Amino acid sequence: MSSDKGLGEQALSKAAEAGFSSQLDEVEELDVDIQTNPLNAIQGKVDSVSMKGKKIVQGDLRVEEMEIDIGSINIDAMSAAFGDIKLENPTDATTRIVLTEQDVSRALNSELVHNELQNLSVQVEGKSTTVDVQQAEFSLPGNGKIGVKAEVFMQETGETHSVAFTAVPHLDRSRGTISLEDIQYSEGKDLSPEVTKTLRDKISNLLELRDFALEGMSLRLTQLEVQKGRMTLQAQSHVESLPSS
């Protein structure tokens, strides 16, 4: 928040920052900036709202950066005077989120996701068997691809096998969903397609950022950019209300 802002803008920005912070499991840096002027503030008119955060954790996923930008809005001036920012009407916003390789690897090895990858019933060489997916590693090698490597423990034999593959993330803009396509194996191709599908589904669910739809806000992915070491996702958000503390 800029130090040269007026008292009204500072008070509104501080109230909004407290609201956003209360909706996040963890955040290392958070800055909310509300632009208005004294006359408009009295009338409940705000020119813009921007939220920028770094190293944010929601559920099992940590993201490197998150930005939300909202254009001009009308708020309840009386409520705002007491630090409660209420929208007069719903509005739209754009959201930008940056993920790193470490962010997704951390989520895949979190307790909840790890537990969901245990005791999987699969077919291996025509036989039913039960496997546990152990340490999983996510990478962004470049060329628009993602990479996954995991150790798979076979409960019946006590053997551990490796599976590794690359895939191309595809965004369905009409649905806001991500699928992993063009699978290329470097290890474990014959292990089990079901193991790969389970890993693909978990990664797709994480990348769709459902945990990052804050209270009063919906989130639909509109753009996906995959670079070496980082992934940037953009979304259109429908805002019914701003988070309150």
C-alpha positions as CSV (number, residue, x, y, z in Angstrom):
1,M,0.0,0.0,0.0
2,S,1.5,3.3,-1.1
3,S,2.5,5.7,1.7
4,D,1.2,8.8,-0.3
5,K,-2.4,7.5,-0.4
6,G,-5.1,9.6,1.3
7,L,-6.5,8.5,4.7
8,G,-9.7,7.2,3.1
9,E,-7.8,5.1,0.6
10,Q,-5.5,3.8,3.3
11,A,-8.4,2.8,5.6
12,L,-10.3,1.0,2.8
13,S,-7.1,-0.7,1.6
14,K,-6.3,-1.9,5.1
15,A,-9.8,-3.2,5.6
16,A,-9.8,-5.1,2.3
17,E,-6.3,-6.5,3.1
18,A,-7.6,-7.9,6.4
19,G,-10.5,-9.5,4.6
20,F,-8.3,-11.2,1.9
21,S,-5.8,-12.3,4.6
22,S,-8.6,-14.0,6.6
23,Q,-9.5,-16.2,3.6
24,L,-6.0,-17.5,3.0
25,D,-4.5,-20.4,4.9
26,E,-1.0,-18.9,4.7
27,V,0.5,-15.9,3.0
28,E,4.1,-14.5,3.1
29,E,3.4,-11.1,1.5
30,L,0.1,-9.4,0.9
31,D,-0.7,-6.0,-0.4
32,V,-4.2,-4.6,-1.3
33,D,-4.5,-1.2,-3.0
34,I,-7.8,0.6,-3.4
35,Q,-7.9,3.6,-5.6
36,T,-10.5,6.4,-5.1
37,N,-10.6,10.0,-4.0
38,P,-12.3,11.7,-1.0
39,L,-15.4,12.8,-2.9
40,N,-15.9,9.4,-4.5
41,A,-15.2,7.6,-1.3
42,I,-18.1,9.5,0.4
43,Q,-20.3,8.4,-2.4
44,G,-19.2,4.8,-2.3
45,K,-17.4,4.9,-5.6
46,V,-14.1,3.1,-6.0
47,D,-11.9,3.3,-9.1
48,S,-10.1,0.0,-8.7
49,V,-9.1,-2.8,-6.3
50,S,-5.9,-4.8,-6.7
51,M,-4.6,-7.6,-4.5
52,K,-1.0,-8.9,-4.8
53,G,0.2,-11.8,-2.7
54,K,3.4,-14.0,-2.7
55,K,3.8,-17.5,-1.4
56,I,0.2,-18.2,-0.7
57,V,-1.1,-21.5,0.6
58,Q,-4.7,-22.7,0.1
59,G,-5.5,-26.3,1.0
60,D,-2.8,-28.5,-0.4
61,L,-1.4,-26.1,-3.0
62,R,1.1,-23.3,-2.5
63,V,1.5,-20.7,-5.3
64,E,4.4,-18.3,-5.9
65,E,2.3,-15.3,-6.8
66,M,-1.4,-14.3,-7.0
67,E,-2.9,-11.1,-8.3
68,I,-6.5,-10.1,-8.4
69,D,-7.6,-6.9,-10.3
70,I,-11.1,-5.4,-10.0
71,G,-12.2,-2.4,-12.0
72,S,-14.5,0.4,-10.8
73,I,-17.1,-0.7,-8.2
74,N,-19.8,0.9,-6.0
75,I,-19.6,0.0,-2.3
76,D,-21.9,0.7,0.7
77,A,-20.3,4.0,2.0
78,M,-21.8,3.6,5.5
79,S,-20.5,0.1,6.0
80,A,-17.1,1.1,4.5
81,A,-16.8,3.8,7.2
82,F,-16.8,1.0,9.8
83,G,-14.2,-1.1,7.9
84,D,-16.8,-3.4,6.2
85,I,-16.5,-3.2,2.4
86,K,-19.8,-4.4,0.8
87,L,-20.4,-4.3,-2.9
88,E,-23.6,-2.7,-4.1
89,N,-23.6,-5.0,-7.2
90,P,-21.6,-8.0,-8.3
91,T,-18.6,-7.3,-10.6
92,D,-15.9,-9.1,-12.6
93,A,-12.2,-9.4,-11.9
94,T,-9.1,-10.9,-13.5
95,T,-6.9,-13.3,-11.5
96,R,-3.3,-14.3,-12.3
97,I,-1.5,-17.1,-10.5
98,V,2.1,-18.3,-10.9
99,L,3.2,-21.8,-9.9
100,T,6.6,-23.3,-9.7
101,E,7.8,-26.9,-9.9
102,Q,8.3,-27.0,-6.2
103,D,4.7,-25.8,-5.6
104,V,3.1,-28.7,-7.4
105,S,5.6,-31.3,-6.1
106,R,4.9,-30.1,-2.5
107,A,1.1,-30.5,-3.2
108,L,1.5,-34.0,-4.6
109,N,3.4,-35.1,-1.5
110,S,1.1,-33.3,1.0
111,E,-0.6,-35.6,3.5
112,L,-4.1,-35.5,1.9
113,V,-3.0,-36.0,-1.7
114,H,-0.4,-38.6,-0.7
115,N,-3.1,-40.6,1.2
116,E,-5.3,-40.5,-1.9
117,L,-2.5,-42.2,-3.9
118,Q,-2.3,-45.2,-1.5
119,N,-3.9,-48.6,-1.9
120,L,-4.8,-48.2,-5.6
121,S,-6.3,-51.3,-7.2
122,V,-4.8,-51.6,-10.7
123,Q,-4.1,-54.1,-13.4
124,V,-0.4,-54.9,-14.0
125,E,0.4,-57.4,-16.8
126,G,-3.2,-58.6,-16.7
127,K,-3.3,-59.2,-13.0
128,S,-5.1,-57.2,-10.3
129,T,-2.7,-55.7,-7.7
130,T,-2.6,-53.0,-5.1
131,V,0.0,-50.2,-5.3
132,D,1.1,-47.2,-3.3
133,V,2.4,-44.1,-5.1
134,Q,5.3,-42.9,-3.0
135,Q,7.5,-39.8,-3.6
136,A,6.2,-37.8,-6.6
137,E,8.2,-35.1,-8.4
138,F,6.7,-32.5,-10.8
139,S,8.8,-30.6,-13.3
140,L,8.5,-27.9,-15.9
141,P,11.2,-28.8,-18.5
142,G,10.1,-26.2,-21.1
143,N,8.5,-26.6,-24.6
144,G,5.1,-26.2,-23.1
145,K,5.4,-29.5,-21.2
146,I,5.1,-30.8,-17.7
147,G,7.0,-33.7,-16.3
148,V,6.1,-36.3,-13.6
149,K,8.2,-38.9,-11.9
150,A,7.0,-41.2,-9.1
151,E,8.0,-44.3,-7.2
152,V,5.3,-47.0,-7.1
153,F,5.4,-49.7,-4.4
154,M,3.8,-53.0,-5.3
155,Q,2.2,-54.3,-2.1
156,E,2.0,-58.0,-3.3
157,T,5.7,-58.3,-4.3
158,G,7.3,-55.6,-2.2
159,E,9.0,-54.2,-5.3
160,T,9.3,-50.6,-6.1
161,H,9.1,-49.4,-9.7
162,S,9.6,-45.9,-11.3
163,V,7.2,-44.2,-13.6
164,A,8.1,-41.1,-15.5
165,F,6.4,-39.2,-18.3
166,T,5.9,-35.8,-19.9
167,A,2.6,-34.4,-20.9
168,V,1.2,-31.2,-22.6
169,P,-1.4,-29.4,-20.4
170,H,-4.5,-28.4,-22.4
171,L,-7.0,-25.8,-21.2
172,D,-10.7,-26.1,-22.1
173,R,-11.7,-22.5,-21.9
174,S,-15.4,-23.2,-22.2
175,R,-15.2,-25.3,-19.0
176,G,-12.2,-23.9,-17.3
177,T,-10.7,-27.4,-16.9
178,I,-7.2,-28.7,-17.6
179,S,-6.3,-32.1,-19.2
180,L,-2.9,-33.6,-19.7
181,E,-2.4,-34.9,-23.2
182,D,0.3,-36.3,-25.5
183,I,1.8,-38.6,-22.8
184,Q,5.4,-39.6,-23.5
185,Y,7.0,-42.2,-21.2
186,S,10.6,-42.4,-20.2
187,E,10.1,-45.0,-17.5
188,G,7.3,-47.4,-16.4
189,K,5.3,-47.4,-19.6
190,D,4.2,-51.0,-19.0
191,L,3.5,-50.5,-15.2
192,S,-0.2,-49.5,-15.4
193,P,-2.1,-46.9,-17.4
194,E,-4.3,-46.6,-14.3
195,V,-1.4,-45.3,-12.2
196,T,-0.6,-42.7,-14.8
197,K,-4.2,-41.7,-15.1
198,T,-4.5,-41.3,-11.3
199,L,-1.5,-39.0,-11.2
200,R,-2.7,-37.0,-14.2
201,D,-6.1,-36.5,-12.6
202,K,-4.6,-35.3,-9.3
203,I,-2.3,-32.9,-11.1
204,S,-5.2,-31.6,-13.3
205,N,-7.3,-31.0,-10.2
206,L,-4.5,-29.1,-8.5
207,L,-3.9,-26.9,-11.6
208,E,-7.6,-26.0,-11.8
209,L,-7.1,-23.9,-8.6
210,R,-10.4,-24.8,-7.0
211,D,-9.1,-24.0,-3.6
212,F,-8.2,-20.4,-4.7
213,A,-11.8,-19.4,-5.4
214,L,-12.1,-17.1,-2.3
215,E,-15.4,-16.5,-0.4
216,G,-17.8,-14.5,-2.6
217,M,-15.7,-15.1,-5.8
218,S,-15.9,-17.7,-8.5
219,L,-12.9,-18.7,-10.6
220,R,-12.8,-19.9,-14.3
221,L,-9.5,-20.4,-16.0
222,T,-9.1,-18.6,-19.3
223,Q,-5.3,-18.8,-20.1
224,L,-2.4,-21.1,-19.4
225,E,1.2,-20.5,-20.1
226,V,3.8,-23.1,-19.5
227,Q,7.5,-22.1,-19.3
228,K,10.7,-23.7,-18.1
229,G,10.5,-23.7,-14.3
230,R,7.1,-21.8,-13.9
231,M,3.5,-21.9,-15.0
232,T,1.2,-18.9,-15.3
233,L,-2.6,-19.3,-15.1
234,Q,-5.1,-16.5,-15.7
235,A,-8.8,-16.7,-14.7
236,Q,-11.9,-14.6,-15.0
237,S,-13.6,-14.2,-11.6
238,H,-17.2,-13.2,-10.8
239,V,-17.2,-11.3,-7.6
240,E,-20.4,-11.3,-5.5
241,S,-18.6,-9.9,-2.4
242,L,-15.2,-9.0,-1.2
243,P,-13.7,-11.2,1.5
244,S,-14.4,-9.8,5.0
245,S,-12.4,-10.5,8.1
